Amino acid sequence: MKHLFLVNPAAGKRDATAMYQEAVAAGCKDVDYEIRVSQKPGDITAWTKEAASTGAELHIYACGGDGTLNEVVNGAAGFQNVAVTHFPGGSGNDFIKIFSDAKPFFDLVPLMNNPEETEFDLICCNGIYGLNTCSIGLDARIAAGVAKYKRLPLVSGSGAYILSTLQNVFQKLSEDYEIELDGKICGGKKTMVCVANGRWYGGGFHPVPDADPADGKLEVLLVEPANLLQIAKVVGKYKAGLYQKLPHLITHRTCKNLVLRSAQPVAAQLDGELLTRREMRIGIAPWKLRFFYPRGLTWQQKERIPAKTGGMA
């Protein structure tokens, strides 16, 4: 079996290519491996698809942040001969926070030494795949600004998210949508719509703590229009996964398919990648993604947290 390490030098606050090369050289002395370093967006997806198309059994390591993992996911989608993992070097590294301990992912030895494997659902948004979250509206505009702030000295992933939030709340707070959840129509103005497969994003936001990335369902939070006085309260509860405490402002639903339409192009982020569309078709992909991880970790919730949902908006 071949081990393919795909490095994104633009991930994180600084180029970590040398660190990855040193770690891989030390850990792969007796295995078939290759390192590739991307030069531009899209390289990693293309290389993943090219390697997967050979039909050979592969372990592919996304060496970078959540955006790097997203590129690997889009190249590996639909190929059952490929298993992927995250060898993190970004500022957020949010998807792997679903595991009982994310620290072992930073060490190549437990990633390569008899890892465990599972299958996760994939989000499909207009033919583009994601593993973690897709959000629309204010949240997506905030996510688009995070990249600018996270490179500032002493600014963490969560800090970058907060700075971008402060910038965006003084712009348009809500937009008018038509939304279908498994064919049932709701709509009206929304501040944002979050579709979650994973549990963490934005460097520390934990909006749906009981999301299960292998249950064949998407968790949806519909955030009603909020004014400036309400935003801080809404964002605080939303970040902490306490949406049940604001049933008049945040509605929780589960579905397999969501369609969102708008008269004007709206911003969406899929695992940190920005999309702009008038219509978003979001659902569970017809295939699952093989994902391997350090042995001994777990990602399953012991017990699903009961959700108190508000009425359909």
Disulfide bonds with the S-S distance in Angstrom:
none
